[in-house]
Amino acid sequence: MTVANLVGIPFGTYLSQEFSWRYTFLLIAVFNIAVLTAIFFWVPDIRDKAQGSLREQFHFLRSPSPWLIFAATMFGNAGVFAWFSYIKPFMMYISGFSETSMTFIMMLVGLGMVLGNLLSGKLSGRYTPLRIAVVD
């Protein structure tokens, strides 16, 4: 997602303001078809030799730990995508930025996300989660 935030969202913003939002969706569809084609041809077919029922494979869901991870991931992503949905009108109509400056702003946001991911990886190896949360 970090590369998409750095490159994809600014480019999609540019495409939608210069042409139409439909071109952004078309580009995403073409990219996904290319990725699926590459996966089909280059990823080897490896069958799992584990003998177990489908029910046994989901046994780990009885513990609360995976549900907490799922919830944190869901709420984090929901917040990011909600922000992406509303930032352009907010920045343009309330803060006064032009539509053409939004491409650059979204690129800066993506760069901040990439740098934040790199920094958080280094911090998580050095400090406890509680200390990192206090720094934020």
ZASE-111136 format. One record per residue: residue number from 0; y, z, x of N, C-alpha, C in turn. Coordinates in steps of 0.05 Angstrom, whole numbers, plus 5000, padded with zeros to 4 digits. Last residue first. Layout:
N
NODE nuti   nY   nZ   nX  caY  caZ  caX   cY   cZ   cX
NODE  NUM    Y    Z    X    Y    Z    X    Y    Z    X
...
***
This chain:
136
NODE nuti   nY   nZ   nX  caY  caZ  caX   cY   cZ   cX
NODE  135 5175 5395 5080 5185 5376 5061 5205 5389 5043
NODE  134 5162 5443 5105 5181 5426 5118 5192 5406 5099
NODE  133 5123 5463 5070 5148 5478 5072 5170 5460 5086
NODE  132 5082 5427 5079 5094 5428 5052 5121 5442 5053
NODE  131 5068 5441 5132 5079 5414 5126 5093 5414 5099
NODE  130 5048 5492 5123 5072 5489 5139 5085 5461 5135
NODE  129 5003 5480 5092 5024 5497 5081 5050 5493 5096
NODE  128 4970 5449 5127 4982 5437 5103 5005 5453 5091
NODE  127 4988 5462 5196 4972 5468 5172 4985 5454 5148
NODE  126 4998 5411 5247 5006 5434 5232 4987 5438 5208
NODE  125 4975 5366 5273 4987 5387 5289 4992 5413 5273
NODE  124 4956 5329 5238 4938 5337 5260 4949 5360 5276
NODE  123 5000 5322 5205 4976 5335 5194 4956 5343 5215
NODE  122 5036 5295 5238 5041 5323 5231 5016 5337 5220
NODE  121 5013 5244 5240 5016 5259 5265 5020 5289 5259
NODE  120 5016 5230 5186 4990 5230 5200 4991 5247 5225
NODE  119 5070 5231 5177 5054 5252 5164 5026 5253 5176
NODE  118 5087 5187 5207 5095 5214 5215 5077 5235 5202
NODE  117 5063 5145 5178 5057 5149 5206 5063 5177 5215
NODE  116 5087 5152 5128 5058 5154 5131 5050 5159 5159
NODE  115 5141 5145 5142 5132 5170 5131 5102 5174 5133
NODE  114 5141 5091 5157 5147 5111 5177 5138 5139 5168
NODE  113 5129 5069 5106 5111 5064 5130 5116 5085 5151
NODE  112 5172 5087 5076 5145 5095 5069 5126 5091 5092
NODE  111 5215 5062 5103 5214 5091 5101 5186 5101 5094
NODE  110 5202 5009 5091 5202 5019 5119 5201 5049 5120
NODE  109 5211 5010 5035 5184 5005 5046 5182 5014 5075
NODE  108 5267 5020 5036 5249 5039 5023 5220 5035 5034
NODE  107 5284 4973 5060 5289 4998 5073 5271 5020 5062
NODE  106 5268 4937 5020 5256 4935 5047 5260 4961 5062
NODE  105 5301 4952 4979 5273 4956 4975 5258 4953 5002
NODE  104 5350 4936 5002 5345 4965 4995 5315 4970 4993
NODE  103 5344 4881 5004 5347 4896 5029 5341 4926 5024
NODE  102 5340 4870 4949 5319 4862 4967 5320 4878 4993
NODE  101 5390 4889 4929 5365 4903 4922 5341 4895 4940
NODE  100 5432 4856 4939 5427 4877 4958 5401 4892 4953
NODE   99 5432 4823 4894 5423 4812 4920 5418 4833 4941
NODE   98 5454 4855 4855 5425 4847 4853 5415 4836 4879
NODE   97 5495 4909 4882 5490 4882 4871 5461 4875 4871
NODE   96 5506 4976 4860 5496 4957 4880 5492 4930 4866
NODE   95 5522 5017 4824 5540 4995 4830 5531 4976 4852
NODE   94 5495 5060 4802 5506 5063 4829 5523 5040 4838
NODE   93 5484 5039 4751 5496 5065 4754 5509 5069 4781
NODE   92 5465 4987 4756 5483 4993 4734 5497 5021 4736
NODE   91 5434 4985 4805 5453 4965 4798 5474 4975 4778
NODE   90 5401 5031 4807 5418 5024 4830 5440 5004 4823
NODE   89 5377 5028 4756 5393 5051 4764 5412 5044 4786
NODE   88 5349 4979 4758 5371 4983 4739 5389 5007 4746
NODE   87 5314 4993 4804 5333 4971 4804 5355 4974 4783
NODE   86 5283 5038 4790 5303 5040 4811 5323 5017 4810
NODE   85 5242 5036 4753 5269 5043 4743 5290 5043 4765
NODE   84 5194 5022 4778 5201 5010 4752 5231 5014 4745
NODE   83 5191 5054 4823 5194 5025 4826 5203 5011 4800
NODE   82 5181 5103 4797 5206 5099 4812 5211 5069 4816
NODE   81 5131 5093 4777 5153 5098 4758 5180 5094 4772
NODE   80 5103 5089 4825 5106 5065 4808 5127 5069 4786
NODE   79 5108 5142 4844 5118 5119 4860 5122 5095 4842
NODE   78 5084 5171 4803 5111 5176 4810 5123 5153 4825
NODE   77 5032 5151 4805 5048 5148 4780 5077 5152 4786
NODE   76 5016 5169 4856 5019 5140 4851 5036 5135 4825
NODE   75 5015 5225 4845 5031 5213 4866 5037 5184 4862
NODE   74 4979 5229 4803 5007 5236 4798 5025 5225 4820
NODE   73 4932 5209 4829 4942 5197 4805 4972 5203 4800
NODE   72 4925 5245 4872 4929 5216 4877 4941 5202 4853
NODE   71 4918 5293 4845 4941 5290 4864 4946 5260 4869
NODE   70 4872 5280 4815 4897 5286 4801 4921 5283 4820
NODE   69 4834 5272 4856 4840 5250 4837 4867 5255 4824
NODE   68 4834 5324 4878 4842 5301 4894 4850 5277 4876
NODE   67 4815 5352 4835 4841 5359 4845 4852 5336 4862
NODE   66 4764 5329 4830 4783 5326 4808 4812 5333 4817
NODE   65 4738 5346 4877 4746 5317 4874 4765 5313 4851
NODE   64 4738 5404 4866 4752 5392 4888 4758 5362 4884
NODE   63 4705 5425 4826 4733 5419 4819 4748 5404 4841
NODE   62 4640 5394 4816 4658 5411 4832 4687 5405 4825
NODE   61 4617 5353 4790 4615 5380 4778 4633 5400 4792
NODE   60 4618 5308 4820 4640 5312 4801 4639 5338 4786
NODE   59 4572 5302 4849 4594 5315 4862 4617 5321 4843
NODE   58 4538 5271 4817 4534 5300 4817 4558 5315 4829
NODE   57 4535 5217 4815 4560 5229 4806 4558 5260 4804
NODE   56 4483 5206 4830 4505 5196 4847 4532 5208 4840
NODE   55 4452 5223 4788 4452 5239 4813 4475 5231 4831
NODE   54 4461 5182 4751 4471 5208 4745 4472 5226 4770
NODE   53 4432 5140 4773 4461 5138 4771 4474 5165 4766
NODE   52 4381 5166 4816 4391 5156 4791 4422 5155 4792
NODE   51 4358 5141 4878 4369 5162 4861 4380 5150 4836
NODE   50 4348 5122 4940 4333 5123 4915 4344 5147 4899
NODE   49 4385 5079 4981 4382 5106 4969 4368 5104 4943
NODE   48 4397 5033 5004 4368 5039 5001 4364 5066 4989
NODE   47 4443 4985 4985 4438 5013 4990 4409 5019 4985
NODE   46 4451 4922 5017 4441 4938 4994 4436 4967 5003
NODE   45 4500 4882 5037 4484 4905 5047 4476 4921 5022
NODE   44 4523 4823 5053 4511 4836 5030 4492 4858 5040
NODE   43 4585 4820 5091 4556 4817 5088 4546 4832 5063
NODE   42 4642 4783 5078 4631 4810 5077 4601 4808 5072
NODE   41 4656 4729 5075 4654 4742 5101 4643 4770 5100
NODE   40 4656 4707 5022 4645 4692 5044 4640 4708 5069
NODE   39 4679 4747 4989 4654 4734 4981 4641 4720 5005
NODE   38 4727 4757 5016 4707 4778 5014 4680 4765 5007
NODE   37 4754 4708 5008 4747 4717 5035 4726 4738 5035
NODE   36 4759 4710 4952 4744 4688 4964 4735 4696 4993
NODE   35 4792 4754 4947 4765 4755 4935 4748 4733 4947
NODE   34 4838 4734 4973 4824 4758 4983 4796 4759 4972
NODE   33 4852 4691 4939 4846 4686 4967 4830 4709 4979
NODE   32 4863 4719 4892 4841 4700 4892 4833 4694 4921
NODE   31 4907 4749 4909 4882 4763 4901 4859 4744 4901
NODE   30 4944 4707 4917 4936 4724 4939 4910 4739 4933
NODE   29 4950 4689 4864 4939 4671 4885 4929 4687 4909
NODE   28 4972 4736 4841 4947 4725 4831 4934 4707 4852
NODE   27 5021 4740 4869 5001 4762 4870 4973 4752 4862
NODE   26 5045 4692 4852 5039 4696 4881 5018 4718 4884
NODE   25 5051 4703 4798 5034 4681 4806 5026 4684 4835
NODE   24 5087 4746 4799 5060 4750 4789 5041 4728 4797
NODE   23 5131 4718 4820 5120 4741 4834 5092 4747 4825
NODE   22 5140 4681 4780 5132 4672 4807 5120 4694 4823
NODE   21 5158 4713 4738 5132 4699 4736 5122 4689 4763
NODE   20 5209 4728 4748 5188 4748 4754 5161 4735 4752
NODE   19 5242 4673 4780 5233 4687 4756 5212 4707 4764
NODE   18 5285 4663 4824 5271 4644 4806 5264 4658 4780
NODE   17 5314 4705 4848 5321 4677 4853 5309 4657 4833
NODE   16 5290 4752 4829 5319 4748 4825 5328 4719 4830
NODE   15 5237 4744 4844 5244 4748 4815 5273 4745 4810
NODE   14 5239 4739 4900 5229 4717 4883 5238 4720 4854
NODE   13 5259 4790 4914 5274 4766 4920 5265 4743 4902
NODE   12 5218 4823 4896 5244 4826 4885 5261 4801 4890
NODE   11 5177 4804 4930 5175 4801 4901 5201 4804 4887
NODE   10 5198 4821 4979 5195 4792 4974 5192 4787 4944
NODE    9 5197 4878 4971 5223 4863 4976 5220 4833 4970
NODE    8 5141 4882 4961 5160 4890 4940 5188 4877 4946
NODE    7 5116 4864 5010 5111 4852 4984 5132 4858 4963
NODE    6 5134 4894 5055 5138 4865 5053 5136 4855 5024
NODE    5 5130 4950 5045 5148 4940 5066 5155 4910 5062
NODE    4 5092 4955 5006 5118 4967 5002 5139 4956 5021
NODE    3 5048 4930 5030 5059 4919 5005 5087 4930 5000
NODE    2 5040 4965 5072 5049 4938 5078 5060 4925 5053
NODE    1 5023 5010 5042 5048 5012 5057 5058 4984 5065
NODE    0 4976 5000 5016 5000 5000 5000 5025 5000 5017
***
